[in-house]
Amino acid sequence: MQRRDFIKVSGAAGLAGMTFPNIILASKTKKMTLALIGTGWWGMNILREAMAEGSSKIVALCDPDRKAMETAAEEVQKLSGDKAKLYTDYRELLKKEKPDIVIIATPDHWHALQGIESLKAGCHIYLEKPISHTIDEGKALVAASEKYGKKIQVGLHRHISPHNMSGIDFLRSGKAGKIGFVRAFVHYGGSGRRAAPPSEVPSHLDWNMWCGPAPLLPFSNDIHPRGFRNYMDYTTGMVGDWGVHWFDQILWWSEDKHPKRVFSTGNQFFKGGPGDAPDFQTAVFEFEEFTVNWEHRRFAANESEKHSIGVYFYGTEGVFHLGWQDGWTFYPAKKDSQIIHQKPSLGMPDHQNIKELWADFIQAIRNNQKPVADIVNSQYATNMSLLAVLSMQAGRSIEWNGEKQEIVGDAEATRRMRRDYRSPWIYPDASNI
Ligand SMILES: NC(=O)c1ccc[n+]([C@@H]2O[C@H](COP(=O)([O-])OP(=O)(O)OC[C@H]3O[C@@H](n4cnc5c(N)ncnc54)[C@H](O)[C@@H]3O)[C@@H](O)[C@H]2O)c1
């Protein structure tokens, strides 16, 4: 029943004549208002699934890049009939529209701040990973989610991918034996492209708003569109972009929350950029009963080792590879045993499971349940990425008290859990949300 029909019914029969379940049904099926903040590649992938699912009406889009936003608005109108209002400043959007739901698919340096402001405006959030750019921002976002009590689904769609779910079941059943070492990795081939020189800011882009609380670097086509992943001021590196998906899976399998110690090193093999993000990084995370290794390379993809992306779980009964487009595969230790393989079931474009994650999010809102990729578990996965970045930048290992979310005995490393914001943006404080 649509809201209009509900009003007609209640007008004709009178509220006194209605039973309570009728009212609940009406509120459950009413369309929710939805806004998208960040109309780039992934934001539009999410919005298309939201439009197809049909529970929401798109009321607004926001992007400091007007060209990207206008193209998005045309597509929205064509696909859903909704005529979205356009904003370049998300604060204005939140104040004027007060949407029921926002999707946040901006570069990493915006996630926590826009998340907190959206919670304060009363919105449920589909928030892209990693949840924050620094550890202290993540703490503030989690504090805000506790205070405002809205649902947050983090875009860790592998948490609901069919082959990932059956893979975790397989591991938990003990069929791979006792697992002492886990190796997560993403290797892409690359060519060492050199950085493009800074250029004039295009007239359709509000560059100051794009950079927001982060440093205002000279504009370059290497940064926008789609190049923010090369610049540590705006990204968290490959360990925050891809690693966080695998850390989420590892914590899900182990039911652990925090490593005790982290060491990471990385560098640019191809000097000269673009940007300053490492093109290889490795990190070691010590847990109570197992150790996790992370590796990324943007040169020399790894066909020689069969899989270029995924996580190997090394168990006493064999090696289990949890992958992406290659599903999962178990290589038993016993020579005469059969290899077991599970194909993936992924949505298009870009081989993902946003559709399932969106459906779970809507169900969580409607039924007041915890979404499958909730903010707290996603914070633990994000912290693994951010601790790896922090250790790499500090140049030493970090002892981590996960329960207190504190670095132990290292004041200089502790300072790196936050960074200065550019004026007038104010760094969010977990103790004063
Ligand atoms: N879950 C996944 O598998 C997955 C996959 C890809 C990307 N992502 C995430 O999605 C996010 C966006 O990545 P992308 O590849 O779509 O980048 P993109 O550059 O294509 O899109 C980001 C958009 O955000 C806009 N933007 C910048 N500042 C803004 C602001 N203040 N307000 C509103 N919009 C702003 C940019 O102009 C751009 O249009 C990243 O955090 C990335 O980690 C997740």
The ligand as an ORCA input file, in Angstrom:
! r2SCAN-3c Opt
* xyz 0 1
  N      32.472     -1.905     -1.776
  C      33.196     -1.988     -2.882
  O      33.471     -3.076     -3.368
  C      33.659     -0.730     -3.544
  C      34.090     -0.738     -4.870
  C      34.489      0.482     -5.424
  C      34.509      1.636     -4.663
  N      34.125      1.581     -3.368
  C      34.178      2.787     -2.502
  O      33.366      3.811     -3.023
  C      33.924      5.080     -2.740
  C      33.965      5.893     -4.027
  O      34.810      5.254     -4.946
  P      34.640      5.483     -6.531
  O      35.553      4.557     -7.198
  O      33.190      5.462     -6.865
  O      35.220      6.963     -6.680
  P      34.758      8.087     -7.721
  O      35.875      9.073     -7.736
  O      34.310      7.468     -8.997
  O      33.478      8.719     -7.023
  C      33.557      9.512     -5.867
  C      32.645     10.691     -6.074
  O      32.583     11.434     -4.864
  C      32.545     12.798     -5.209
  N      32.864     13.657     -4.070
  C      34.061     14.112     -3.614
  N      33.869     14.914     -2.557
  C      32.531     14.964     -2.331
  C      31.710     15.644     -1.399
  N      32.217     16.464     -0.480
  N      30.357     15.484     -1.456
  C      29.799     14.683     -2.396
  N      30.537     14.027     -3.328
  C      31.891     14.154     -3.292
  C      33.535     12.903     -6.350
  O      33.415     14.102     -7.066
  C      33.176     11.663     -7.154
  O      32.175     11.929     -8.114
  C      35.294      4.819     -2.138
  O      35.277      4.999     -0.759
  C      35.588      3.365     -2.455
  O      36.329      2.731     -1.441
  C      33.693      0.433     -2.802
*
